[in-house]
Each structure stands twice: as C-alpha cells, then as structure tokens.
Amino acid sequence: MSILGIVVEYNPFHNGHAYHLKQSRKTTNPELTVAVMSGNFVQRGEPAIIEKFARTEMALKAGVDLVIQLPLVYSIQDAGGFARGAVWLLDYLGVTDMVFGSESGNLDLLNEVASVLVEEPEEYLVLLRKYLDEGFSFPNARKFAIRDYLTGNDDNRAMSIEEIGSSNNILGLEYIRSLKELKSKIKPHLIKRIGAHYHDEKHYETYSSATAIRKCVIKEDWEKVKSGVPDYSYQIIHRELANGKGPVSIECMESFLLPFLRTFDRDEMKKYYGFVEGLDARFKECASNCATINEFFSCVKAKRFTYTRIKRLLLNLVFHIKDELIKKSYDEGPQYIRILGFNEKGRDYLSEIKRELRIPLLTTPSRWAKVLKSSEKSGEIDADLFFKQFMLDIKETEIHSSFYKDKTLIRETSELKSRPVYMRS
C-alpha cells in the first residue's frame, strides 16, 4: 500500500501548504495520506495561533486522511529533534513515501550532506569546532563546516551547500538524516518551495508565509488573511477567534513569562535542557532588566544564540524539560501514537494496522492509564517515558488555553476530555 507521510504545523494552513499537499500527492500518487502535526506549541518556540484540533480540521478538509500529533518533547526542539520524532512516527505507521519542501529543491545535495552528519568524519568535526570557537551559532557553524568539507575551492558548489542554512532546507536535511539513522525504508521526495520565505513578514496576495498571515490574524486584517488561505481555513480561523479561542502568541504570554523567568536562579536554570555556554547568566540578567518579552529576546540574542533557540529554551523552562528526558526520547522514540483526526479512509487504516503497531494508539486520552498498563505488560514501551511524554502533552493544552481571550473556556478545555476530529465523507 502506498502511503504518503508529511510533517506539518499548519499554523495556520495557507495557500502554500495547499500547494505542497497537492504536489506531494501528485508526486507519490498515494492510497493514504498521513500528517504528523505539532500540537499547541510549535518548533519556532511559540504557541500555535489556534489550537491543534482546529488545525487538524483544516488538514482533513485539505485532503489529509489521518492526522497524528508530534509529542511536545519533539515539537519544541531544534530541527534535529523535531525531525527525528516525526520520522519515527511515520515509520511506525507504515509510511512508504515522505515529501517535504525545500528552497533548493536539490535532493542529491541534501542526501550527500546528511551522510556527512550521520558518519561525522574527523575532518568535518575539526571544521565544526573551529567555527563554533569563532562564535558562530551551531546551525551556521555546521553549515560552514559542511561547505568547507565537501567543496574545497569549488566556489559554485560552496554557494549551493550554503543554501542548506535556510529553514526548510535545514528541516529537509534533518528528515533525511533521521531516515538514515533510523534505517527507515521510507523514500524521501523533495518539492521546491514557492512563495514567501518562511520568516517573511510581508503580505503577498496569494503565497504569504505563515508568519505574515499570523501577523494579519492578530491585527484582524481579514481581507489579507482571506487572500492568503483557502476558504475553509479562513472560516475555521474566523470561527475560533469569534469563539474566543485565540489568537494565542508569545506576546500574549508576556505577563506570565517575565515573572516566571525571574523566579529562577542560575543554578536552577542549569538543570534544564540546553542551558549551556553561559545562557543561564544571560537569561537571568535579561529577565531582571527587561520590561517586555521581546526586549528579553533581544537582550539574550547574540551571534551564536538565535531567536528561535532562545524561545525554545524558554519553553524548556516552562515545561521543565531536562537533559535526561530529551536523551531518552531521542534514543527510544515516541511511546504512543496520538490520534488528532481522521476521515473514513484514515479510520479504516488504523483499524487494519492497530494490532501490528510497535507502540500503542492513543485515541481517547482519558484512557491513557489503561493503554499504558496494557502496553507495559506486553513490553512494547518504556512506561516511565510514555508517562513523561504524555504529561507534557496534557500541560501544553492547559497552558495554551490559559491565554484564550475568553477565559471561561479554561474550565472547558482539557486534553483528557478531547476527542479526535472525524471528517465524514
């Protein structure tokens, strides 16, 4: 059976996403399409503008058959952690083909670079340490080290390799790396990305970035939102906001985040994942001296510390994520498959493969303890890791809903009361 797998955030679903999905299906001609989607917090280190079930509804209306959640422990980490968790889940579900977007559109180049990252030849590691010592951020140090290792004096080839530094190329590279490391049989495919750059805040008539569209949503510039997203996506966004369920942004969380940061001392910060190279000192000093969350980010920002890295570290503090949990999650993988939504085809496929899966399906969150107990007895999973990963997914919903405009919804929003979105034909 031909099964297409894609990794998405749909924050929110826009015309560029619709193009990617259409081209992905055209490239692979699948019998089933599966999407792994971030939950209520996303890889750029921010809350999703609207909650995950509304975004799942967008995906199903667009033609996805089955939507599963990327657990929070992966969804708010760097490109490597994000990709590893997603590829692991797609592999568990029997996906045969994976399609992702890239600015370069050069699959052979990404394959070559991914092989360097998997094999880590000594010459490459020496170059990497050199650039890190010069103060470059890890993504840039890695990019320059790979460029030097693979190109020598070939300037044209060097320019091509430097393209891997863009957001979608980095993710594409990490998807391929994960496929290699996990020895997955999934076949990767590449679609050249069109439209605005990932971080471009400028609005364009048809293909604006998700960043630009979120900005328009927050400003309630509905005409611009409508031109950048399919009609069903527009209707869902408008409905969610009319019901007081958003928009949620990092700025919305400011009154919580700054006092929260000031409660930490440096020694306590060091207990959490990613707090190295003096970042604890920078976080502490900036939290004490900044009046807004964006001032804080600018204060911590340095040549080697990007905005997205800083935001992700902040979320590691919020969710109390420590080194041990990250290492174990990277080594052992997701411990459950959390179903967010499906149509009839997706539902039938789950029924067909349920007994063959290596990790349990979690369709009804309130039954998590029974699922855990049953799976633990059969030796399928690490019970402690299952518990810790799932508790984070519960917490992300609680925190995200705390910043809805309609505060009465906090009482009604619970991960344990949720149900998958079912899209009937």
Secondary structure, DSSP 8 states (H G I E B T S, - for coil): --EEEEEE--TT--HHHHHHHHHHHHHH--SEEEEEEE-SEETTTEE-SS-HHHHHHHHHHHT-SEEEEE-HHHHTS-HHHHHHHHHHHHHHTT--EEEEEESS--HHHHHHHHHHHHH--HHHHHHHHHHHHTT--HHHHHHHHHHHHHHTT-HHHHHHHHGGGSHHHHHHHHHHHHHHHTT---EEEEEE--SS-TT--S--SS---HHHHHHHHHHT-HHHHHHHS-HHHHHHHHHHHHTT-----TTTTHHHHHHHHHT--HHHHTTBTT--TTHHHHHHHHHHH-SSHHHHHHHH-BTTB-HHHHHHHHHHHHTT-BHHHHHHHHHH--S-EEEEEEEHHHHHHHHHHGGG-SS-EESSGGGHHHHHHHHHHHT-S-HHHHHHHHHHHHHHHHHHHTT-SSTTHHHH--GGG---EEE--
